[in-house]
Amino acid sequence: MRKTLPSRLACLLVLILSLEALAAQAAGGDPRGGGPASYSFGLAALSGEDLPSEDRAFLTRFPSLVLAALVELPPRLESFGYRGEVADRKRLNDRLSLGTALQKSLEDSSAIPLDTALSWYNRGDRIDKAHKALDKARADLAASLDAPVAEVPEKTDPLEIKAAAKDFGLLDLKGDDPLRAGRKQGVDLVVVGRASLVGAYLEVSLDGFDTKLGRQVLEWKGYADPQDPSPLAADFASVLLDTLVQSAFGSLMVKVDPPFATIQIDRAEAGSSPLGIYRFEASTLALDIWAPGYRPFHENLSLIPGSKADRKIELAPATYGRADIKTDPAASSLFLDGRELPSGASIPLSGARDIIVVDAPGHESANLILPAEGRADLSLRLRPKDGTTPAGRAEKAKDDFYSALGFVAIGLPLSELALGLRNQYVIAQAASGSGFATETTVSTAVFWGAALATAGLGANAIWKLIVFIAESSP
């Protein structure tokens, strides 16, 4: 023990110096290495305790306006330098953890001989276990120091940028510094700021902290009218967007009238208006827009990094005609291809027999087939919900039809029997001269009664058949 203790103390001294150097380079908690599927950000309310009471609302209103300007977000394409710094920081933190484990093993091993409460047997067992733990910790740290540095890929897939707080709300730091609060809440970029009164304006200073890098990455200052923070909020939102996206990108915001039109980019459906299109490289896009009742639109667009543009496109109505639809109840909702149509509007026809889905609370949905062209006035009355299903009503209508048909099958032979009995009495009356007059009259009345009843049963069966066909139709 006397031979190994000085060497252990020397190792402990070297280790402490190394840990201090590592800690200086990797201050903060463990970064989340490996690249998450998304990159989250959040803004906290501004500080500004010295502001007058009438300006205090600015402290939450300003960051809320910034978030509102960032609802439509492009993807994030992290630079090679950023990913390399994240990888270096993770490697340093891993070594720091292994060094901490080695330091603890050294301290435990050095403290065992000084523990007078241990018996000679227990002391020997504890020393043996401490030596094994020390050897493992030393081997792990040596393996980490000798391990080759993993190469950072030149390119990576874009990440989704999303707000950390629900419904684009503000972060609650709960008294922590931005980096610690961000790590606890799983936020990659935390933006904090302060506002102070300078004359008639408010000076706004904002700082952004990246928890993966463990350092400040954004510093910005501006001046705002306390009653109108919107212009400054828009300016900072643009600066923050560049920090979030990190790479130069081109953007195009497409707005289409009518808003329910379908937008395709390079023949793939991209969504509906308004639609943001983003590219990190110079690109030529094939933009196709179509909507029922409107002429299709096509245009080839160019996007280059650094360009930002808005494009409003109004589709020209087609000349196929229009359809006016009246529904009962009047407050019904109309859907075409999954998109809700304006209530009470005249529907342009597309040249094809489109299907309108009509829905209303408390009523069963129904389909309405539009004509391909021309001018049409259509009406549809929705059936109130009665606890049955269309399939159940069709089954009941079928049973009613078969039941009515069964009564017809019974009535026909009875009518034939009444007719035969009447004919017999007519023949008997003719043969006897004056006899059987009463019987002939009664049998004639019975026959006509049976015939009329059978005719009524036949008409009822036909009606039941019509109901069955109507209930079975889609």
C-alpha positions in Angstrom: 0.0 0.0 0.0 2.9 2.4 0.7 4.2 1.9 -2.8 1.0 2.6 -4.6 -0.4 5.5 -2.6 2.0 8.2 -3.9 1.5 7.2 -7.5 -2.3 7.4 -6.9 -2.0 10.8 -5.4 0.1 12.0 -8.4 -2.6 10.6 -10.8 -5.2 12.4 -8.8 -3.4 15.7 -9.2 -3.0 15.2 -12.9 -6.6 14.2 -13.3 -7.9 17.2 -11.4 -5.9 19.5 -13.7 -7.2 17.7 -16.7 -10.8 18.0 -15.5 -10.5 21.7 -14.9 -9.3 22.1 -18.5 -12.1 20.0 -19.9 -14.7 21.8 -17.7 -13.5 25.2 -19.1 -14.1 24.0 -22.6 -17.3 22.1 -22.0 -19.1 24.2 -19.4 -22.7 23.2 -18.9 -24.7 20.0 -19.0 -24.6 17.1 -21.5 -25.6 18.0 -25.0 -28.0 15.8 -26.9 -25.7 14.3 -29.5 -26.7 12.3 -32.5 -28.9 14.9 -34.1 -32.6 15.0 -33.0 -35.4 14.8 -35.5 -36.3 18.4 -34.8 -34.9 21.6 -33.4 -37.0 23.4 -30.8 -36.9 27.0 -29.7 -38.7 29.1 -27.2 -38.9 32.7 -26.0 -39.3 33.8 -22.4 -41.0 37.0 -21.3 -38.8 40.0 -21.2 -37.4 41.4 -18.0 -38.0 45.0 -17.2 -38.9 45.6 -13.6 -38.1 49.4 -13.8 -40.7 50.0 -16.5 -43.8 52.0 -15.6 -47.0 50.0 -15.1 -48.5 51.2 -18.4 -45.6 49.6 -20.3 -45.4 46.3 -18.5 -47.7 44.6 -21.0 -44.9 45.1 -23.5 -42.8 42.4 -21.7 -45.1 39.6 -22.8 -46.6 41.2 -25.9 -43.3 41.6 -27.8 -42.1 38.0 -27.6 -45.7 36.8 -28.4 -45.6 38.9 -31.6 -42.3 37.4 -32.5 -43.7 33.9 -32.1 -46.8 34.8 -34.1 -44.5 35.9 -37.0 -42.8 32.5 -36.9 -45.8 30.2 -37.3 -44.7 29.3 -40.9 -41.2 27.9 -40.5 -38.8 26.4 -43.1 -36.6 23.4 -42.2 -33.2 23.7 -40.5 -30.1 22.7 -42.3 -27.2 22.7 -39.8 -23.8 23.8 -41.0 -20.7 21.5 -41.0 -19.1 23.8 -38.4 -22.1 23.6 -36.1 -22.3 19.9 -36.2 -18.6 19.6 -35.6 -18.8 21.8 -32.6 -21.7 19.8 -31.2 -19.7 16.6 -31.7 -16.6 18.0 -30.0 -18.7 19.2 -27.1 -20.2 15.7 -26.7 -16.8 14.1 -26.8 -15.5 16.4 -24.1 -18.5 15.9 -21.9 -18.1 12.1 -22.2 -14.5 12.3 -21.2 -15.4 14.6 -18.3 -17.9 12.0 -17.0 -15.3 9.3 -17.3 -12.7 11.5 -15.5 -15.2 12.2 -12.7 -15.8 8.4 -12.3 -12.0 7.9 -12.1 -11.6 10.7 -9.5 -14.3 9.1 -7.4 -12.6 5.7 -7.7 -9.2 7.2 -6.6 -10.9 8.9 -3.6 -12.7 5.8 -2.5 -9.5 3.7 -2.8 -7.4 6.2 -0.8 -10.0 6.5 1.9 -10.3 2.8 2.7 -7.0 2.4 4.6 -7.9 5.4 6.8 -11.2 3.9 7.8 -10.6 2.5 11.3 -14.1 1.0 11.6 -13.2 -1.7 9.1 -11.9 -5.1 10.2 -8.8 -6.4 8.5 -10.9 -8.9 6.5 -13.5 -6.3 5.3 -10.7 -3.8 4.6 -8.9 -6.3 2.3 -12.2 -7.1 0.5 -13.0 -3.4 0.1 -9.5 -2.6 -1.2 -9.8 -5.4 -3.8 -13.1 -4.1 -5.1 -11.8 -0.5 -5.1 -8.8 -1.6 -7.2 -11.0 -3.3 -9.7 -13.3 -0.2 -10.0 -10.2 2.0 -10.3 -8.7 -0.2 -13.1 -12.0 -0.1 -15.0 -12.4 3.6 -14.7 -8.8 4.1 -15.8 -9.2 1.8 -18.7 -12.5 3.5 -19.8 -10.8 6.9 -19.7 -7.8 5.7 -21.6 -10.0 4.1 -24.3 -11.9 7.3 -24.7 -8.7 9.3 -25.1 -7.3 6.8 -27.6 -10.6 6.4 -29.6 -10.4 7.9 -33.1 -12.5 11.1 -33.7 -15.7 10.3 -35.6 -16.0 12.1 -38.9 -18.7 14.7 -39.1 -20.8 14.1 -42.3 -20.5 16.8 -44.9 -24.3 16.9 -45.4 -27.2 16.0 -43.2 -31.0 15.9 -43.6 -33.0 19.0 -42.8 -34.6 19.2 -39.3 -38.1 20.4 -38.5 -38.1 23.6 -36.5 -40.8 23.8 -33.9 -41.8 26.0 -31.0 -41.1 24.3 -27.6 -44.0 25.8 -25.7 -47.6 24.6 -26.5 -49.6 26.8 -28.9 -46.6 29.0 -29.4 -46.6 30.2 -25.8 -43.8 31.7 -23.8 -41.2 29.7 -21.9 -41.2 29.7 -18.1 -37.6 29.6 -17.0 -38.6 29.1 -13.3 -35.7 31.1 -12.0 -33.0 29.2 -13.8 -30.4 30.6 -16.2 -31.3 30.1 -19.9 -29.0 27.2 -20.6 -30.0 25.2 -17.5 -33.7 25.9 -18.1 -33.4 24.9 -21.7 -31.8 21.6 -20.8 -34.4 20.8 -18.2 -37.2 21.5 -20.7 -35.6 20.0 -23.7 -35.3 23.2 -25.7 -32.5 23.6 -28.1 -32.5 27.5 -28.4 -33.7 29.7 -25.6 -34.2 33.4 -26.2 -34.3 35.8 -23.3 -34.3 39.6 -23.2 -34.9 42.8 -21.3 -36.5 46.1 -22.0 -35.6 49.5 -20.5 -37.0 52.9 -21.0 -34.8 55.3 -23.1 -36.7 58.6 -23.6 -40.0 57.9 -25.2 -38.9 54.5 -26.5 -38.0 51.1 -25.1 -34.6 49.6 -25.7 -35.0 45.9 -26.3 -31.9 43.6 -25.9 -32.3 39.9 -26.8 -29.9 37.0 -26.4 -30.1 33.5 -27.7 -28.5 30.4 -26.0 -28.0 27.1 -27.8 -28.2 24.3 -25.2 -26.4 21.9 -27.6 -23.4 24.1 -27.8 -23.7 25.4 -24.2 -23.1 29.0 -25.2 -24.7 32.2 -26.5 -25.3 32.3 -30.3 -27.4 35.4 -30.7 -27.2 39.0 -29.5 -29.5 41.7 -30.8 -30.7 45.2 -29.8 -33.4 47.5 -31.1 -35.8 50.3 -30.1 -39.6 50.1 -30.1 -42.6 52.3 -29.5 -44.2 50.9 -26.3 -47.6 51.1 -27.9 -46.6 49.6 -31.2 -44.0 46.8 -30.9 -45.1 45.1 -34.1 -42.4 46.5 -36.5 -39.6 45.7 -34.1 -41.0 42.2 -33.5 -41.1 41.5 -37.2 -37.4 42.7 -37.5 -36.3 40.4 -34.7 -38.3 37.5 -36.1 -36.3 37.8 -39.3 -33.0 37.7 -37.4 -34.2 34.8 -35.2 -35.3 32.9 -38.3 -31.8 33.1 -39.8 -30.4 31.8 -36.6 -32.9 28.9 -36.5 -32.5 27.9 -40.1 -28.7 28.5 -40.0 -28.2 28.0 -43.7 -29.0 30.5 -46.5 -32.4 29.6 -48.1 -34.8 30.8 -50.6 -38.5 31.2 -49.7 -41.7 31.7 -51.6 -45.1 32.2 -49.9 -47.9 31.2 -52.3 -51.4 32.5 -51.7 -54.2 31.2 -53.9 -57.8 32.4 -54.5 -59.9 30.3 -54.1 -58.2 29.1 -50.8 -59.4 25.5 -51.2 -57.3 25.0 -54.3 -54.9 22.1 -54.4 -51.2 23.1 -54.8 -48.7 20.7 -56.4 -44.9 21.2 -56.4 -43.0 19.0 -59.0 -46.2 16.9 -59.4 -46.4 16.1 -55.7 -49.3 17.5 -53.6 -47.9 20.1 -51.2 -50.9 21.4 -49.5 -53.3 24.4 -49.7 -53.1 28.1 -49.5 -51.2 29.8 -47.9 -48.2 27.6 -48.6 -44.5 28.3 -47.8 -41.9 26.8 -50.2 -38.3 26.7 -49.0 -35.1 25.6 -50.8 -31.4 25.6 -49.6 -30.1 25.3 -53.2 -30.9 27.0 -56.4 -33.9 25.2 -57.8 -36.5 25.4 -60.5 -39.9 24.3 -59.3 -43.0 23.2 -61.3 -46.0 24.9 -59.7 -49.4 23.4 -60.5 -52.7 24.6 -59.0 -56.2 23.3 -59.6 -59.6 23.7 -58.1 -63.1 22.5 -59.2 -64.7 25.0 -61.4 -61.5 26.9 -62.2 -58.9 26.7 -65.0 -55.7 24.9 -63.9 -52.6 27.0 -63.4 -49.0 26.0 -64.2 -45.8 28.0 -63.9 -42.1 27.2 -63.5 -40.5 29.1 -60.7 -36.9 29.7 -59.7 -35.7 29.9 -56.1 -32.2 30.8 -55.1 -30.7 31.0 -51.5 -31.3 34.4 -50.0 -34.4 35.3 -52.1 -37.7 35.8 -50.4 -40.9 36.5 -52.3 -44.7 36.4 -51.9 -46.9 35.3 -54.8 -50.7 35.7 -55.0 -52.4 33.7 -57.7 -56.1 34.1 -58.7 -57.4 31.2 -60.6 -59.6 32.0 -63.6 -63.1 30.5 -63.4 -63.9 27.9 -65.9 -66.8 28.3 -68.3 -68.5 25.0 -67.4 -71.3 26.7 -65.4 -72.4 26.9 -61.8 -74.7 25.1 -59.4 -76.7 26.7 -56.7 -77.4 24.3 -53.8 -80.1 24.6 -51.2 -80.1 22.3 -48.2 -82.4 21.5 -45.4 -81.2 22.4 -42.8 -79.9 25.6 -44.3 -76.8 25.6 -42.0 -75.4 22.4 -43.6 -71.7 22.1 -44.4 -70.6 21.3 -48.0 -67.4 19.4 -48.7 -65.7 18.7 -52.1 -62.6 16.5 -52.1 -62.3 16.9 -48.3 -62.4 20.7 -48.4 -65.2 22.7 -47.0 -66.9 25.0 -49.5 -68.2 28.5 -48.6 -71.7 28.3 -47.1 -74.4 29.6 -49.5 -72.0 30.2 -52.3 -72.6 29.3 -55.9 -70.5 26.3 -56.8 -68.5 26.4 -60.0 -68.7 23.3 -62.1 -65.5 21.5 -63.2 -66.6 19.7 -66.3 -66.8 16.4 -64.4 -69.6 15.0 -62.2 -68.2 15.9 -58.9 -69.7 14.6 -55.6 -70.6 17.1 -52.8 -70.8 15.7 -49.3 -73.5 17.4 -47.2 -73.3 17.3 -43.5 -75.2 18.9 -40.6 -75.4 18.4 -36.8 -78.1 16.0 -35.8 -78.6 14.8 -39.4 -77.2 12.0 -41.6 -74.6 12.9 -44.2 -75.7 12.6 -47.8 -74.0 12.9 -51.2 -75.1 15.2 -54.0 -73.8 14.6 -57.5 -73.1 17.8 -59.5 -73.7 18.0 -63.2 -70.7 18.3 -65.4 -71.7 21.7 -66.9 -74.5 24.1 -67.4 -76.6 25.9 -64.8 -78.2 23.9 -62.1 -80.4 24.6 -59.0 -80.1 21.6 -56.7 -81.8 20.9 -53.3 -81.2 18.3 -50.7 -83.0 17.5 -47.5 -81.0 15.6 -44.9 -82.6 12.9 -42.9 -82.7 13.5 -39.1 -80.7 10.9 -37.2 -83.1 8.3 -35.7 -80.7 5.8 -34.3 -80.6 3.6 -37.4 -78.1 3.2 -40.1 -78.6 3.3 -43.9 -77.8 -0.4 -44.0 -80.3 -1.1 -41.2 -83.0 0.9 -43.1 -82.3 -0.9 -46.3 -82.6 -4.3 -44.5 -85.9 -3.2 -43.0 -87.2 -2.0 -46.3 -86.3 -5.4 -47.9 -88.1 -7.2 -45.1 -91.2 -5.0 -45.6 -91.2 -5.7 -49.4 -90.9 -9.4 -49.0 -93.7 -9.3 -46.4 -96.0 -7.3 -48.7 -95.1 -9.7 -51.6 -96.1 -12.6 -49.3 -99.6 -11.1 -48.8 -99.9 -10.7 -52.6 -99.0 -14.4 -53.0 -101.8 -15.2 -50.5 -104.4 -12.9 -52.1 -103.9 -14.1 -55.7 -105.2 -17.7 -55.1 -108.0 -16.5 -52.9 -109.1 -14.1 -55.7 -108.9 -17.0 -58.2 -110.9 -19.2 -55.8 -113.6 -16.5 -55.5 -113.6 -16.1 -59.3 -114.1 -19.9 -59.8 -116.9 -20.0 -57.3 -118.7 -17.1 -59.0 -118.4 -18.8 -62.4 -119.9 -22.0 -61.0 -122.9 -20.1 -59.7 -123.3 -18.2 -62.9 -123.3 -21.5 -64.9 -125.8 -23.0 -62.4 -128.1 -20.0 -62.6 -128.1 -20.2 -66.4 -128.9 -23.9 -66.3 -131.7 -23.6 -63.8 -133.3 -20.5 -65.2 -134.3 -18.6 -62.1 -132.4 -20.4 -59.4 -129.1 -19.5 -57.7 -129.7 -15.7 -58.2 -128.8 -14.9 -54.6 -125.7 -17.1 -54.6 -124.5 -15.6 -57.9 -124.9 -12.0 -56.5 -123.0 -12.9 -53.3 -120.2 -14.8 -55.1 -119.8 -11.9 -57.5 -119.4 -9.4 -54.6 -116.9 -11.7 -52.9 -114.9 -12.0 -56.1 -114.7 -8.2 -56.6 -113.8 -7.7 -52.9 -111.0 -10.3 -53.2 -109.8 -8.8 -56.5 -109.7 -5.2 -55.1 -107.9 -6.4 -51.9 -105.3 -8.3 -54.0 -104.9 -5.2 -56.2 -104.3 -3.1 -53.0 -101.8 -5.6 -51.8 -100.0 -5.5 -55.1 -99.9 -1.7 -55.1 -98.5 -1.9 -51.5 -95.8 -4.4 -52.6 -94.8 -2.1 -55.5 -94.5 0.9 -53.1 -92.4 -1.2 -50.7 -90.2 -2.2 -53.7 -89.7 1.5 -54.5 -88.8 2.3 -50.9 -86.4 -0.7 -50.8 -84.7 0.6 -54.0 -84.4 4.1 -52.6 -83.0 3.0 -49.3 -80.5 0.7 -51.1 -79.2 3.4 -53.4 -75.9 5.1 -52.4 
